[in-house]
Amino acid sequence: MAAASVETPAKTKTAESAKRPWPKSLSAQAAAVQSALAERAAPASEADLAKRFTAGNKTRIAELLETLASLGKARQLDDGRYVPV
């Protein structure tokens, strides 16, 4: 009797690992950062979130995270990383 072949599933990009283009407008950038933060299973730094975009600017992302925190949309942890609210 022949053994059944077992196929391993192909790797698929999850929402967290797929890179997306960096938006042009400031409001779209803020929404994209907020969305990327919410999709993460763990707290994130600006460097972590910059990896999510094809041309993410760490300085701009840091500013947007600070803005989201001031608006109550994110919270900064003691270690400097952020979580969604």
C-alpha positions in Angstrom: 0.0 0.0 0.0 1.4 3.4 -1.0 1.9 6.0 1.8 -0.3 9.1 1.5 1.7 12.2 0.7 1.5 15.0 3.2 1.7 18.5 1.9 2.8 21.3 4.2 0.7 24.5 3.9 2.3 27.3 2.1 3.3 30.3 4.2 0.7 33.0 4.0 1.2 36.6 5.1 -0.8 37.5 8.1 -2.3 41.0 8.5 0.6 41.7 10.9 3.4 40.7 8.6 2.2 42.2 5.3 3.8 45.5 4.4 1.6 48.2 3.2 2.4 51.5 1.5 3.0 54.6 3.6 0.1 57.0 3.2 0.7 60.5 1.8 -1.7 62.5 3.9 -1.2 63.1 7.6 -4.7 61.9 8.5 -4.2 58.7 6.6 -0.8 58.2 8.2 -2.4 58.6 11.7 -5.2 56.1 10.8 -2.6 53.6 9.4 -0.5 53.8 12.5 -3.5 53.4 14.7 -4.7 50.4 12.6 -1.2 48.8 12.6 -1.0 49.2 16.4 -4.4 47.6 16.9 -3.5 44.6 14.7 -0.4 43.7 16.8 -0.7 41.0 19.5 2.0 42.7 21.6 3.0 46.3 22.5 4.9 48.1 19.7 7.6 50.7 19.3 7.9 53.1 16.4 10.5 50.8 14.9 8.2 47.8 15.1 5.4 49.8 13.4 7.8 51.2 10.8 8.5 47.7 9.6 4.8 47.4 8.7 5.1 50.0 5.9 7.2 50.1 2.7 8.4 53.6 3.5 7.6 54.1 7.1 9.3 57.1 8.8 10.2 56.2 12.4 10.3 59.9 13.4 6.8 60.5 12.0 5.5 57.3 13.5 6.8 58.3 16.9 5.0 61.7 16.6 1.8 60.0 15.5 2.0 57.5 18.5 2.4 60.5 20.9 -0.5 62.2 19.2 -2.7 59.0 19.5 -1.7 58.7 23.1 -2.7 62.3 23.8 -6.0 61.7 22.2 -6.7 58.6 24.3 -6.3 56.2 21.3 -3.1 54.6 22.5 -1.2 54.3 25.8 2.5 54.4 26.2 4.0 51.8 28.5 6.9 52.4 30.9 9.3 50.8 28.5 8.3 53.3 25.7 6.2 50.9 23.6 2.6 51.5 22.9 -0.7 49.6 23.1 -4.0 50.4 21.5 -6.8 51.7 23.8 
